[in-house]
Amino acid sequence: MTTQTISGIREHMIIGGQPVDQSQGVRIPVYNPATGQVIAQQPEAGVQGVDLAVKAAHQALTLPLTRCATSPAVQGGEG
């Protein structure tokens, strides 16, 4: 199968809001379900990527929300 380039598709993971390419060499093809064509190659997380993701998730659930991360209703404004 040929790889079709589509603008805007990222070929890296997003962990903790940051782009991360912690691939351990294996890349997973991403298919366009309408055509079956490969449109991107995503890195497999591996042990290091999973560790980073778990740490980021733990921080997201345990750190207090900042003003910019809360909704206007929570900030005291109208939503």
PDB file of N, CA, C and O in Angstrom:
ATOM      1  N   MET A   1       0.833  -1.188   0.000  1.00  0.00           N
ATOM      2  CA  MET A   1       0.000   0.000   0.000  1.00  0.00           C
ATOM      3  C   MET A   1       0.874   1.246   0.000  1.00  0.00           C
ATOM      4  O   MET A   1       1.930   1.278   0.631  1.00  0.00           O
ATOM      5  N   THR A   2       0.429   2.254  -0.703  1.00  0.00           N
ATOM      6  CA  THR A   2       1.169   3.510  -0.712  1.00  0.00           C
ATOM      7  C   THR A   2       0.741   4.367   0.466  1.00  0.00           C
ATOM      8  O   THR A   2      -0.373   4.241   0.974  1.00  0.00           O
ATOM      9  N   THR A   3       1.642   5.236   0.890  1.00  0.00           N
ATOM     10  CA  THR A   3       1.327   6.146   1.982  1.00  0.00           C
ATOM     11  C   THR A   3       0.851   7.462   1.404  1.00  0.00           C
ATOM     12  O   THR A   3       1.556   8.086   0.612  1.00  0.00           O
ATOM     13  N   GLN A   4      -0.322   7.882   1.788  1.00  0.00           N
ATOM     14  CA  GLN A   4      -0.914   9.146   1.349  1.00  0.00           C
ATOM     15  C   GLN A   4      -0.588  10.192   2.402  1.00  0.00           C
ATOM     16  O   GLN A   4      -0.779   9.941   3.592  1.00  0.00           O
ATOM     17  N   THR A   5      -0.105  11.347   2.000  1.00  0.00           N
ATOM     18  CA  THR A   5       0.201  12.407   2.950  1.00  0.00           C
ATOM     19  C   THR A   5      -1.028  13.283   3.139  1.00  0.00           C
ATOM     20  O   THR A   5      -1.594  13.794   2.173  1.00  0.00           O
ATOM     21  N   ILE A   6      -1.432  13.450   4.390  1.00  0.00           N
ATOM     22  CA  ILE A   6      -2.558  14.319   4.708  1.00  0.00           C
ATOM     23  C   ILE A   6      -2.065  15.400   5.657  1.00  0.00           C
ATOM     24  O   ILE A   6      -1.486  15.102   6.702  1.00  0.00           O
ATOM     25  N   SER A   7      -2.290  16.626   5.299  1.00  0.00           N
ATOM     26  CA  SER A   7      -1.859  17.759   6.106  1.00  0.00           C
ATOM     27  C   SER A   7      -2.531  17.732   7.475  1.00  0.00           C
ATOM     28  O   SER A   7      -3.729  17.464   7.574  1.00  0.00           O
ATOM     29  N   GLY A   8      -1.771  18.006   8.522  1.00  0.00           N
ATOM     30  CA  GLY A   8      -2.329  18.118   9.861  1.00  0.00           C
ATOM     31  C   GLY A   8      -2.245  16.858  10.696  1.00  0.00           C
ATOM     32  O   GLY A   8      -2.543  16.900  11.889  1.00  0.00           O
ATOM     33  N   ILE A   9      -1.849  15.740  10.112  1.00  0.00           N
ATOM     34  CA  ILE A   9      -1.729  14.517  10.900  1.00  0.00           C
ATOM     35  C   ILE A   9      -0.356  14.515  11.560  1.00  0.00           C
ATOM     36  O   ILE A   9       0.674  14.638  10.896  1.00  0.00           O
ATOM     37  N   ARG A  10      -0.365  14.372  12.876  1.00  0.00           N
ATOM     38  CA  ARG A  10       0.893  14.338  13.619  1.00  0.00           C
ATOM     39  C   ARG A  10       1.400  12.907  13.673  1.00  0.00           C
ATOM     40  O   ARG A  10       0.624  11.966  13.834  1.00  0.00           O
ATOM     41  N   GLU A  11       2.685  12.758  13.541  1.00  0.00           N
ATOM     42  CA  GLU A  11       3.269  11.421  13.614  1.00  0.00           C
ATOM     43  C   GLU A  11       4.099  11.289  14.886  1.00  0.00           C
ATOM     44  O   GLU A  11       5.230  10.803  14.865  1.00  0.00           O
ATOM     45  N   HIS A  12       3.513  11.730  15.985  1.00  0.00           N
ATOM     46  CA  HIS A  12       4.134  11.585  17.300  1.00  0.00           C
ATOM     47  C   HIS A  12       3.023  11.512  18.339  1.00  0.00           C
ATOM     48  O   HIS A  12       1.869  11.838  18.061  1.00  0.00           O
ATOM     49  N   MET A  13       3.382  11.089  19.513  1.00  0.00           N
ATOM     50  CA  MET A  13       2.410  11.030  20.607  1.00  0.00           C
ATOM     51  C   MET A  13       2.343  12.389  21.289  1.00  0.00           C
ATOM     52  O   MET A  13       3.292  13.171  21.225  1.00  0.00           O
ATOM     53  N   ILE A  14       1.222  12.667  21.938  1.00  0.00           N
ATOM     54  CA  ILE A  14       1.080  13.855  22.773  1.00  0.00           C
ATOM     55  C   ILE A  14       0.926  13.341  24.200  1.00  0.00           C
ATOM     56  O   ILE A  14      -0.055  12.673  24.526  1.00  0.00           O
ATOM     57  N   ILE A  15       1.892  13.655  25.039  1.00  0.00           N
ATOM     58  CA  ILE A  15       1.857  13.221  26.439  1.00  0.00           C
ATOM     59  C   ILE A  15       2.068  14.456  27.304  1.00  0.00           C
ATOM     60  O   ILE A  15       3.056  15.173  27.148  1.00  0.00           O
ATOM     61  N   GLY A  16       1.144  14.693  28.205  1.00  0.00           N
ATOM     62  CA  GLY A  16       1.240  15.869  29.067  1.00  0.00           C
ATOM     63  C   GLY A  16       1.197  17.157  28.279  1.00  0.00           C
ATOM     64  O   GLY A  16       1.773  18.163  28.693  1.00  0.00           O
ATOM     65  N   GLY A  17       0.507  17.134  27.125  1.00  0.00           N
ATOM     66  CA  GLY A  17       0.383  18.324  26.296  1.00  0.00           C
ATOM     67  C   GLY A  17       1.595  18.620  25.432  1.00  0.00           C
ATOM     68  O   GLY A  17       1.635  19.643  24.748  1.00  0.00           O
ATOM     69  N   GLN A  18       2.590  17.729  25.455  1.00  0.00           N
ATOM     70  CA  GLN A  18       3.816  17.953  24.696  1.00  0.00           C
ATOM     71  C   GLN A  18       4.008  16.855  23.646  1.00  0.00           C
ATOM     72  O   GLN A  18       3.677  15.697  23.900  1.00  0.00           O
ATOM     73  N   PRO A  19       4.541  17.207  22.470  1.00  0.00           N
ATOM     74  CA  PRO A  19       4.832  16.175  21.482  1.00  0.00           C
ATOM     75  C   PRO A  19       5.992  15.298  21.965  1.00  0.00           C
ATOM     76  O   PRO A  19       7.013  15.806  22.431  1.00  0.00           O
ATOM     77  N   VAL A  20       5.826  14.003  21.851  1.00  0.00           N
ATOM     78  CA  VAL A  20       6.838  13.055  22.311  1.00  0.00           C
ATOM     79  C   VAL A  20       7.013  11.994  21.240  1.00  0.00           C
ATOM     80  O   VAL A  20       6.033  11.449  20.733  1.00  0.00           O
ATOM     81  N   ASP A  21       8.247  11.705  20.898  1.00  0.00           N
ATOM     82  CA  ASP A  21       8.519  10.624  19.951  1.00  0.00           C
ATOM     83  C   ASP A  21       9.365   9.578  20.667  1.00  0.00           C
ATOM     84  O   ASP A  21      10.548   9.410  20.371  1.00  0.00           O
ATOM     85  N   GLN A  22       8.746   8.882  21.610  1.00  0.00           N
ATOM     86  CA  GLN A  22       9.442   7.880  22.420  1.00  0.00           C
ATOM     87  C   GLN A  22       9.336   6.498  21.797  1.00  0.00           C
ATOM     88  O   GLN A  22       9.287   5.496  22.510  1.00  0.00           O
ATOM     89  N   SER A  23       9.302   6.440  20.487  1.00  0.00           N
ATOM     90  CA  SER A  23       9.177   5.154  19.824  1.00  0.00           C
ATOM     91  C   SER A  23      10.407   4.311  20.086  1.00  0.00           C
ATOM     92  O   SER A  23      11.527   4.818  20.154  1.00  0.00           O
ATOM     93  N   GLN A  24      10.184   3.032  20.231  1.00  0.00           N
ATOM     94  CA  GLN A  24      11.306   2.111  20.385  1.00  0.00           C
ATOM     95  C   GLN A  24      11.535   1.376  19.075  1.00  0.00           C
ATOM     96  O   GLN A  24      11.811   0.177  19.049  1.00  0.00           O
ATOM     97  N   GLY A  25      11.411   2.139  17.980  1.00  0.00           N
ATOM     98  CA  GLY A  25      11.693   1.585  16.671  1.00  0.00           C
ATOM     99  C   GLY A  25      10.477   1.100  15.915  1.00  0.00           C
ATOM    100  O   GLY A  25      10.491   1.088  14.685  1.00  0.00           O
ATOM    101  N   VAL A  26       9.426   0.701  16.608  1.00  0.00           N
ATOM    102  CA  VAL A  26       8.242   0.181  15.939  1.00  0.00           C
ATOM    103  C   VAL A  26       7.277   1.325  15.667  1.00  0.00           C
ATOM    104  O   VAL A  26       6.971   2.118  16.559  1.00  0.00           O
ATOM    105  N   ARG A  27       6.807   1.404  14.445  1.00  0.00           N
ATOM    106  CA  ARG A  27       5.813   2.409  14.092  1.00  0.00           C
ATOM    107  C   ARG A  27       4.564   1.684  13.615  1.00  0.00           C
ATOM    108  O   ARG A  27       4.648   0.678  12.911  1.00  0.00           O
ATOM    109  N   ILE A  28       3.415   2.199  14.000  1.00  0.00           N
ATOM    110  CA  ILE A  28       2.140   1.569  13.710  1.00  0.00           C
ATOM    111  C   ILE A  28       1.463   2.339  12.582  1.00  0.00           C
ATOM    112  O   ILE A  28       1.305   3.556  12.683  1.00  0.00           O
ATOM    113  N   PRO A  29       1.060   1.663  11.512  1.00  0.00           N
ATOM    114  CA  PRO A  29       0.381   2.373  10.429  1.00  0.00           C
ATOM    115  C   PRO A  29      -1.015   2.824  10.845  1.00  0.00           C
ATOM    116  O   PRO A  29      -1.731   2.113  11.551  1.00  0.00           O
ATOM    117  N   VAL A  30      -1.386   4.022  10.394  1.00  0.00           N
ATOM    118  CA  VAL A  30      -2.723   4.570  10.608  1.00  0.00           C
ATOM    119  C   VAL A  30      -3.402   4.580   9.242  1.00  0.00           C
ATOM    120  O   VAL A  30      -2.878   5.139   8.279  1.00  0.00           O
ATOM    121  N   TYR A  31      -4.561   3.961   9.175  1.00  0.00           N
ATOM    122  CA  TYR A  31      -5.254   3.806   7.903  1.00  0.00           C
ATOM    123  C   TYR A  31      -6.434   4.762   7.780  1.00  0.00           C
ATOM    124  O   TYR A  31      -7.124   5.041   8.760  1.00  0.00           O
ATOM    125  N   ASN A  32      -6.656   5.257   6.575  1.00  0.00           N
ATOM    126  CA  ASN A  32      -7.862   5.997   6.252  1.00  0.00           C
ATOM    127  C   ASN A  32      -8.966   4.949   6.102  1.00  0.00           C
ATOM    128  O   ASN A  32      -8.896   4.111   5.203  1.00  0.00           O
ATOM    129  N   PRO A  33      -9.989   4.983   6.972  1.00  0.00           N
ATOM    130  CA  PRO A  33     -11.000   3.937   6.899  1.00  0.00           C
ATOM    131  C   PRO A  33     -11.822   3.966   5.608  1.00  0.00           C
ATOM    132  O   PRO A  33     -12.416   2.956   5.229  1.00  0.00           O
ATOM    133  N   ALA A  34     -11.858   5.102   4.942  1.00  0.00           N
ATOM    134  CA  ALA A  34     -12.636   5.213   3.710  1.00  0.00           C
ATOM    135  C   ALA A  34     -11.919   4.588   2.521  1.00  0.00           C
ATOM    136  O   ALA A  34     -12.552   4.055   1.609  1.00  0.00           O
ATOM    137  N   THR A  35     -10.575   4.662   2.542  1.00  0.00           N
ATOM    138  CA  THR A  35      -9.823   4.187   1.374  1.00  0.00           C
ATOM    139  C   THR A  35      -8.920   2.994   1.678  1.00  0.00           C
ATOM    140  O   THR A  35      -8.501   2.281   0.768  1.00  0.00           O
ATOM    141  N   GLY A  36      -8.624   2.781   2.955  1.00  0.00           N
ATOM    142  CA  GLY A  36      -7.696   1.706   3.315  1.00  0.00           C
ATOM    143  C   GLY A  36      -6.236   2.085   3.137  1.00  0.00           C
ATOM    144  O   GLY A  36      -5.348   1.271   3.388  1.00  0.00           O
ATOM    145  N   GLN A  37      -5.981   3.315   2.704  1.00  0.00           N
ATOM    146  CA  GLN A  37      -4.599   3.757   2.493  1.00  0.00           C
ATOM    147  C   GLN A  37      -3.953   4.124   3.821  1.00  0.00           C
ATOM    148  O   GLN A  37      -4.619   4.614   4.733  1.00  0.00           O
ATOM    149  N   VAL A  38      -2.652   3.881   3.921  1.00  0.00           N
ATOM    150  CA  VAL A  38      -1.879   4.313   5.083  1.00  0.00           C
ATOM    151  C   VAL A  38      -1.703   5.821   4.967  1.00  0.00           C
ATOM    152  O   VAL A  38      -1.219   6.321   3.952  1.00  0.00           O
ATOM    153  N   ILE A  39      -2.102   6.547   6.023  1.00  0.00           N
ATOM    154  CA  ILE A  39      -2.017   8.012   5.982  1.00  0.00           C
ATOM    155  C   ILE A  39      -1.005   8.565   6.980  1.00  0.00           C
ATOM    156  O   ILE A  39      -0.657   9.744   6.918  1.00  0.00           O
ATOM    157  N   ALA A  40      -0.531   7.725   7.900  1.00  0.00           N
ATOM    158  CA  ALA A  40       0.458   8.163   8.880  1.00  0.00           C
ATOM    159  C   ALA A  40       1.098   6.935   9.518  1.00  0.00           C
ATOM    160  O   ALA A  40       0.612   5.813   9.376  1.00  0.00           O
ATOM    161  N   GLN A  41       2.184   7.174  10.213  1.00  0.00           N
ATOM    162  CA  GLN A  41       2.862   6.142  10.983  1.00  0.00           C
ATOM    163  C   GLN A  41       3.031   6.681  12.392  1.00  0.00           C
ATOM    164  O   GLN A  41       3.743   7.664  12.594  1.00  0.00           O
ATOM    165  N   GLN A  42       2.394   6.061  13.361  1.00  0.00           N
ATOM    166  CA  GLN A  42       2.479   6.509  14.750  1.00  0.00           C
ATOM    167  C   GLN A  42       3.491   5.643  15.499  1.00  0.00           C
ATOM    168  O   GLN A  42       3.593   4.443  15.243  1.00  0.00           O
ATOM    169  N   PRO A  43       4.233   6.244  16.414  1.00  0.00           N
ATOM    170  CA  PRO A  43       5.176   5.456  17.204  1.00  0.00           C
ATOM    171  C   PRO A  43       4.450   4.581  18.215  1.00  0.00           C
ATOM    172  O   PRO A  43       3.435   4.982  18.785  1.00  0.00           O
ATOM    173  N   GLU A  44       4.973   3.395  18.430  1.00  0.00           N
ATOM    174  CA  GLU A  44       4.474   2.560  19.513  1.00  0.00           C
ATOM    175  C   GLU A  44       5.111   3.085  20.790  1.00  0.00           C
ATOM    176  O   GLU A  44       6.309   3.368  20.811  1.00  0.00           O
ATOM    177  N   ALA A  45       4.337   3.217  21.845  1.00  0.00           N
ATOM    178  CA  ALA A  45       4.816   3.872  23.063  1.00  0.00           C
ATOM    179  C   ALA A  45       5.988   3.148  23.703  1.00  0.00           C
ATOM    180  O   ALA A  45       6.957   3.797  24.095  1.00  0.00           O
ATOM    181  N   GLY A  46       5.936   1.859  23.820  1.00  0.00           N
ATOM    182  CA  GLY A  46       6.987   1.140  24.519  1.00  0.00           C
ATOM    183  C   GLY A  46       6.965   1.470  26.005  1.00  0.00           C
ATOM    184  O   GLY A  46       6.108   2.220  26.473  1.00  0.00           O
ATOM    185  N   VAL A  47       7.891   0.916  26.724  1.00  0.00           N
ATOM    186  CA  VAL A  47       7.934   1.083  28.186  1.00  0.00           C
ATOM    187  C   VAL A  47       8.135   2.543  28.578  1.00  0.00           C
ATOM    188  O   VAL A  47       7.457   3.034  29.481  1.00  0.00           O
ATOM    189  N   GLN A  48       9.048   3.238  27.922  1.00  0.00           N
ATOM    190  CA  GLN A  48       9.330   4.633  28.285  1.00  0.00           C
ATOM    191  C   GLN A  48       8.141   5.542  28.007  1.00  0.00           C
ATOM    192  O   GLN A  48       7.822   6.409  28.821  1.00  0.00           O
ATOM    193  N   GLY A  49       7.487   5.357  26.874  1.00  0.00           N
ATOM    194  CA  GLY A  49       6.327   6.183  26.541  1.00  0.00           C
ATOM    195  C   GLY A  49       5.169   5.948  27.489  1.00  0.00           C
ATOM    196  O   GLY A  49       4.486   6.891  27.889  1.00  0.00           O
ATOM    197  N   VAL A  50       4.945   4.682  27.852  1.00  0.00           N
ATOM    198  CA  VAL A  50       3.867   4.372  28.798  1.00  0.00           C
ATOM    199  C   VAL A  50       4.178   4.988  30.156  1.00  0.00           C
ATOM    200  O   VAL A  50       3.286   5.527  30.811  1.00  0.00           O
ATOM    201  N   ASP A  51       5.425   4.914  30.579  1.00  0.00           N
ATOM    202  CA  ASP A  51       5.819   5.507  31.862  1.00  0.00           C
ATOM    203  C   ASP A  51       5.567   7.016  31.856  1.00  0.00           C
ATOM    204  O   ASP A  51       5.032   7.557  32.824  1.00  0.00           O
ATOM    205  N   LEU A  52       5.946   7.696  30.778  1.00  0.00           N
ATOM    206  CA  LEU A  52       5.698   9.139  30.668  1.00  0.00           C
ATOM    207  C   LEU A  52       4.203   9.440  30.706  1.00  0.00           C
ATOM    208  O   LEU A  52       3.780  10.394  31.359  1.00  0.00           O
ATOM    209  N   ALA A  53       3.401   8.637  30.012  1.00  0.00           N
ATOM    210  CA  ALA A  53       1.956   8.864  29.971  1.00  0.00           C
ATOM    211  C   ALA A  53       1.313   8.650  31.341  1.00  0.00           C
ATOM    212  O   ALA A  53       0.431   9.412  31.737  1.00  0.00           O
ATOM    213  N   VAL A  54       1.745   7.630  32.059  1.00  0.00           N
ATOM    214  CA  VAL A  54       1.193   7.367  33.395  1.00  0.00           C
ATOM    215  C   VAL A  54       1.555   8.499  34.349  1.00  0.00           C
ATOM    216  O   VAL A  54       0.717   8.937  35.138  1.00  0.00           O
ATOM    217  N   LYS A  55       2.795   8.975  34.282  1.00  0.00           N
ATOM    218  CA  LYS A  55       3.204  10.098  35.139  1.00  0.00           C
ATOM    219  C   LYS A  55       2.415  11.359  34.806  1.00  0.00           C
ATOM    220  O   LYS A  55       1.994  12.080  35.711  1.00  0.00           O
ATOM    221  N   ALA A  56       2.209  11.631  33.520  1.00  0.00           N
ATOM    222  CA  ALA A  56       1.448  12.817  33.113  1.00  0.00           C
ATOM    223  C   ALA A  56      -0.003  12.706  33.564  1.00  0.00           C
ATOM    224  O   ALA A  56      -0.588  13.692  34.012  1.00  0.00           O
ATOM    225  N   ALA A  57      -0.586  11.523  33.451  1.00  0.00           N
ATOM    226  CA  ALA A  57      -1.967  11.326  33.890  1.00  0.00           C
ATOM    227  C   ALA A  57      -2.086  11.495  35.403  1.00  0.00           C
ATOM    228  O   ALA A  57      -3.042  12.095  35.894  1.00  0.00           O
ATOM    229  N   HIS A  58      -1.123  10.972  36.124  1.00  0.00           N
ATOM    230  CA  HIS A  58      -1.134  11.113  37.595  1.00  0.00           C
ATOM    231  C   HIS A  58      -1.059  12.584  37.976  1.00  0.00           C
ATOM    232  O   HIS A  58      -1.802  13.035  38.847  1.00  0.00           O
ATOM    233  N   GLN A  59      -0.166  13.341  37.331  1.00  0.00           N
ATOM    234  CA  GLN A  59      -0.057  14.769  37.614  1.00  0.00           C
ATOM    235  C   GLN A  59      -1.358  15.496  37.293  1.00  0.00           C
ATOM    236  O   GLN A  59      -1.794  16.362  38.051  1.00  0.00           O
ATOM    237  N   ALA A  60      -1.975  15.143  36.172  1.00  0.00           N
ATOM    238  CA  ALA A  60      -3.212  15.806  35.774  1.00  0.00           C
ATOM    239  C   ALA A  60      -4.327  15.569  36.786  1.00  0.00           C
ATOM    240  O   ALA A  60      -5.189  16.427  36.976  1.00  0.00           O
ATOM    241  N   LEU A  61      -4.313  14.422  37.428  1.00  0.00           N
ATOM    242  CA  LEU A  61      -5.373  14.094  38.379  1.00  0.00           C
ATOM    243  C   LEU A  61      -5.076  14.560  39.795  1.00  0.00           C
ATOM    244  O   LEU A  61      -5.990  14.637  40.617  1.00  0.00           O
ATOM    245  N   THR A  62      -3.823  14.872  40.101  1.00  0.00           N
ATOM    246  CA  THR A  62      -3.479  15.221  41.476  1.00  0.00           C
ATOM    247  C   THR A  62      -3.096  16.673  41.676  1.00  0.00           C
ATOM    248  O   THR A  62      -3.205  17.171  42.796  1.00  0.00           O
ATOM    249  N   LEU A  63      -2.660  17.365  40.658  1.00  0.00           N
ATOM    250  CA  LEU A  63      -2.292  18.772  40.814  1.00  0.00           C
ATOM    251  C   LEU A  63      -3.543  19.638  40.832  1.00  0.00           C
ATOM    252  O   LEU A  63      -4.514  19.339  40.136  1.00  0.00           O
ATOM    253  N   PRO A  64      -3.528  20.707  41.618  1.00  0.00           N
ATOM    254  CA  PRO A  64      -4.706  21.591  41.639  1.00  0.00           C
ATOM    255  C   PRO A  64      -4.886  22.262  40.277  1.00  0.00           C
ATOM    256  O   PRO A  64      -3.916  22.540  39.573  1.00  0.00           O
ATOM    257  N   LEU A  65      -6.140  22.513  39.925  1.00  0.00           N
ATOM    258  CA  LEU A  65      -6.432  23.185  38.664  1.00  0.00           C
ATOM    259  C   LEU A  65      -5.940  24.627  38.728  1.00  0.00           C
ATOM    260  O   LEU A  65      -6.028  25.280  39.768  1.00  0.00           O
ATOM    261  N   THR A  66      -5.430  25.104  37.624  1.00  0.00           N
ATOM    262  CA  THR A  66      -5.041  26.514  37.540  1.00  0.00           C
ATOM    263  C   THR A  66      -6.220  27.299  36.978  1.00  0.00           C
ATOM    264  O   THR A  66      -7.152  26.723  36.418  1.00  0.00           O
ATOM    265  N   ARG A  67      -6.172  28.569  37.128  1.00  0.00           N
ATOM    266  CA  ARG A  67      -7.270  29.409  36.649  1.00  0.00           C
ATOM    267  C   ARG A  67      -7.522  29.205  35.157  1.00  0.00           C
ATOM    268  O   ARG A  67      -8.679  29.167  34.737  1.00  0.00           O
ATOM    269  N   CYS A  68      -6.487  29.076  34.360  1.00  0.00           N
ATOM    270  CA  CYS A  68      -6.673  28.934  32.916  1.00  0.00           C
ATOM    271  C   CYS A  68      -7.230  27.564  32.555  1.00  0.00           C
ATOM    272  O   CYS A  68      -7.746  27.383  31.452  1.00  0.00           O
ATOM    273  N   ALA A  69      -7.137  26.608  33.451  1.00  0.00           N
ATOM    274  CA  ALA A  69      -7.623  25.259  33.143  1.00  0.00           C
ATOM    275  C   ALA A  69      -9.059  25.036  33.586  1.00  0.00           C
ATOM    276  O   ALA A  69      -9.617  23.964  33.351  1.00  0.00           O
ATOM    277  N   THR A  70      -9.659  26.022  34.217  1.00  0.00           N
ATOM    278  CA  THR A  70     -11.027  25.844  34.696  1.00  0.00           C
ATOM    279  C   THR A  70     -12.003  26.571  33.777  1.00  0.00           C
ATOM    280  O   THR A  70     -11.626  27.486  33.045  1.00  0.00           O
ATOM    281  N   SER A  71     -13.225  26.160  33.830  1.00  0.00           N
ATOM    282  CA  SER A  71     -14.252  26.783  32.995  1.00  0.00           C
ATOM    283  C   SER A  71     -14.610  28.163  33.546  1.00  0.00           C
ATOM    284  O   SER A  71     -14.364  28.442  34.719  1.00  0.00           O
ATOM    285  N   PRO A  72     -15.191  29.031  32.706  1.00  0.00           N
ATOM    286  CA  PRO A  72     -15.590  30.352  33.199  1.00  0.00           C
ATOM    287  C   PRO A  72     -16.556  30.278  34.390  1.00  0.00           C
ATOM    288  O   PRO A  72     -16.496  31.126  35.279  1.00  0.00           O
ATOM    289  N   ALA A  73     -17.438  29.281  34.418  1.00  0.00           N
ATOM    290  CA  ALA A  73     -18.384  29.138  35.513  1.00  0.00           C
ATOM    291  C   ALA A  73     -17.645  28.865  36.819  1.00  0.00           C
ATOM    292  O   ALA A  73     -18.023  29.393  37.865  1.00  0.00           O
ATOM    293  N   VAL A  74     -16.612  28.058  36.769  1.00  0.00           N
ATOM    294  CA  VAL A  74     -15.829  27.740  37.964  1.00  0.00           C
ATOM    295  C   VAL A  74     -15.017  28.963  38.391  1.00  0.00           C
ATOM    296  O   VAL A  74     -14.775  29.168  39.580  1.00  0.00           O
ATOM    297  N   GLN A  75     -14.598  29.771  37.417  1.00  0.00           N
ATOM    298  CA  GLN A  75     -13.796  30.973  37.721  1.00  0.00           C
ATOM    299  C   GLN A  75     -14.653  32.074  38.309  1.00  0.00           C
ATOM    300  O   GLN A  75     -14.120  33.082  38.773  1.00  0.00           O
ATOM    301  N   GLY A  76     -15.970  31.910  38.303  1.00  0.00           N
ATOM    302  CA  GLY A  76     -16.845  32.936  38.848  1.00  0.00           C
ATOM    303  C   GLY A  76     -17.483  33.792  37.782  1.00  0.00           C
ATOM    304  O   GLY A  76     -18.262  34.695  38.087  1.00  0.00           O
ATOM    305  N   GLY A  77     -17.157  33.514  36.525  1.00  0.00           N
ATOM    306  CA  GLY A  77     -17.773  34.266  35.432  1.00  0.00           C
ATOM    307  C   GLY A  77     -18.982  33.531  34.909  1.00  0.00           C
ATOM    308  O   GLY A  77     -19.408  32.513  35.454  1.00  0.00           O
ATOM    309  N   GLU A  78     -19.518  34.069  33.851  1.00  0.00           N
ATOM    310  CA  GLU A  78     -20.666  33.420  33.240  1.00  0.00           C
ATOM    311  C   GLU A  78     -20.189  32.421  32.219  1.00  0.00           C
ATOM    312  O   GLU A  78     -19.183  32.664  31.553  1.00  0.00           O
ATOM    313  N   GLY A  79     -20.872  31.305  32.070  1.00  0.00           N
ATOM    314  CA  GLY A  79     -20.453  30.264  31.146  1.00  0.00           C
ATOM    315  C   GLY A  79     -21.442  30.042  30.127  1.00  0.00           C
ATOM    316  O   GLY A  79     -21.252  29.192  29.257  1.00  0.00           O
TER     317      GLY A  79
END
